[in-house]
Amino acid sequence: MGAVAVLAGIAAFGGTFAVLVGAYGLRQARRVSEMGVRVQALVKRHPGEVREESAPLRPLLQFVTEDDRVMEVVCPVPTTRRQPFNDGDNVLVSYDPADPRNVVVHGRERLGPERVFIAGGALVVLLSVTLLVVAIAGR
């Protein structure tokens, strides 16, 4: 019983941590998208990208902040066949004025990984509680 309880506790802690990480990611993306500064960003090919056989590197996004700083950040979402980021394109982004490296590309928010963290973490917590209840009932 003791080993099962320890295992269930560790799993519940890990699941709770995953839920919190996913929720934080969703909150940050929503906050930057809604309250961040919206600007047009220029899509630039990543320097040194010459590889054709492997997956392309994420492009760079270049934009000017409200205080006239030129920022160049790695795009937070990868290019896809359906929605490629072509060199020289302009995309609408929102950035966090407190940390302009934190950007959200409008229309291409990838919230799937955060949702997977939340769902997976909740599942692990549920399984660990179930395991604990079964272990206590079988006593």
N, C-alpha and C positions, 0 to 999 in steps of 0.2 A: 504494500500500500504506500509506503513512504517513497519508494523510487518512482512510482507512478505519479504521485503528487508533485514531486520535484520536476519530473519530465513535463507534466501538464502545466506547472507554473512557468517553466522556462519557455514552453511553446506559447503560452498566453502572453508572456512579456514580449516575445518576438512578434507575435501577431498584432498586439497593441502598438508596438513601435512602427510596424508597417502601415497600420491604419493612420497613425499620426503623420508619418512621412507623406503619405498620399494626400491627406487632407491639407497639409501645409503647402504642398505643390499646387493643388487646385486653388487654394486661397491666394497664393502669390500670383499665379497666372491671372486670376480674376481681378485682383487688386491692380496689377500693372495694366491690364487691358482696360479697366474702367477709369482708373484715376491717374494713369501715367500720361506723359506728354506724347501726343501723336505727331509723327513726322514721316516724311517720305525718306526711305533709305535706298541707296544704290547697291545693287547686288554686284559683288566682285568675285571673280574666281579666286580660289585659295592659291596663294603663291606656291610655286613648286608642284602644282598639280599637273602631272603629265601621265598618270597611270590610266590606262584605258581598260585593262583587264579586271581590275578590282573596283570595289565600290568607290565612287567619287567622294572626295572630302566635302564637308559642308562648306558652302560659300561664305564669304564675309559680307557683312552689311555695314555700309558706311553712311553715317548721318551726322548732322550738326545739332548739338544740344541748344537749349535756350540761352546758355551763357557762351555761345559761339565756340565750343570745343568740338573738334572733329573726332568722332568716335568710330572705331572700326572693331566690330565684334563678330565672333563666329555665329552664324545663323543657328538659332536654337532648334530648328526643325530641318530634317534632311530633305533633299530634293527628291521628287518622285517622277515617274514617267508621266503620270497624269497632270501633275503640277510642278514642272521643272523650274528651278531658279536659273535663269540664263544670265550670263555676264552682261551687265549694262541695264538690266531690268530695274524698275522702281517698285518697291513694295511699301505698304503702309505698316508702320510699326509703332508700338507704344513703348516708351522706356521709363524707368523709374528715375525721377530727378535726383534722388539721393544716391543712386547707383546706376548710372547710365549703361552699364554692361548688362543689366538685367532687362531684356527686351522680350516682347511678345509680337509675333508676326500675325497681323489680323487676317482672319480667314483661313489660317493654317495652324491654329492652336492644336497641339497634340496633347490632349488630356487623357488619352488612353492609358499610358503608363501609370499615372496617378490613380486612375480608377482601378487598375489591376492591383496596385498596392493595397488600396482600401478593401477591395473584395477579397483578395488573398489573405490579408491580415485578419479580416472578420471571420473568414472560414477557419483559419488556424485557431483563433480564439474560441470559436464555437466547438471545434473538434476537441480542443484541450479541456474545455468545460465539460463536454460530454464524456470524455475519458475519465475525468475526475469523478463525475457523478456515478458512472458505471463502477468505478473502483470502490467508491464509498458504499454503493448499494450491494456490491458483491461481498462485502466484509462479513 
